[in-house]
């Protein structure tokens, strides 16, 4: 795990933990900052876009790198 506040490794965590940890990691960031989240939970493909839409964040990208999904979230409000 990294100490980079703009990077979250949520691999190995199951729903709802990737979203909950992303929410917590986004809190101290400034509006417009980005957070890159790595996850391997199959539910994250639904949960991350839904979380961003509900919380007012922008899902900049969602990619699959092997078994790992990589999400880039731009903090909104």
N, C-alpha and C positions, 0 to 999 in steps of 0.2 A: 504494500500500500504506500502511496505517495503522500507527502505533506503539501503538495501543490493544491491550493484552494480551488483551482480551476479544473481539477481532474478528480473523478470519483471512480474507483474500481469497485463495482457492485457485483462482480462475477461470484457465483456460488450462493448468492442470496435469492430467495424466492419472494414473490408477491406477498405483501406490499412493500417489502424492505427497499428495493431499488428506488422506488418513488419517494418513500419517506426520507431516505438518506440524501437523495437529490434535493428535496425541499429544504432540508437542514443545511446542506452545503451552499445552497443559493442565498440563504438569508443574509449573510454578511457581505455578499458581493454587491457591487454598485449596479444600478440599472444600466443595461447595455453590456455588462460583462458576460462572458460565456463560460459555461461549464460543460466539460466533456465527460460523459458517463459511459462506462463499459458495463454491460450486463449480459448474462446468458440465460435469464429467466424467460421462457417462451411467452409469458404474459406481458412482458415489458413492451412488446411491439404494439400492444393495445394501451397499456397503462401510461407509457411516457407521453404519447401524443395527447391523450385525454388529460393528464396532469397539466401539461403545458397550456392547453386550451382553457382549462378551468382556473388556473392560477395566473393567467395573463402573461405567460412567457412564450417566446417564439422557439419552435423546434426548427433550428437551422438545418439540421441534417440528421438522417437516420440511415446507417449503413450496417451491413453484416460483414464481419471480418472472420471467416471461418465459423466457429461456434459462438463467437462473441458479437453482440450488437453494439454499435458505437453511436451514441446520441450526442449532438451538440445543441445545447439549450442556451438561448440568449435571455438574460433576466429582463423581465418586464417590470411593471409597477412596483 
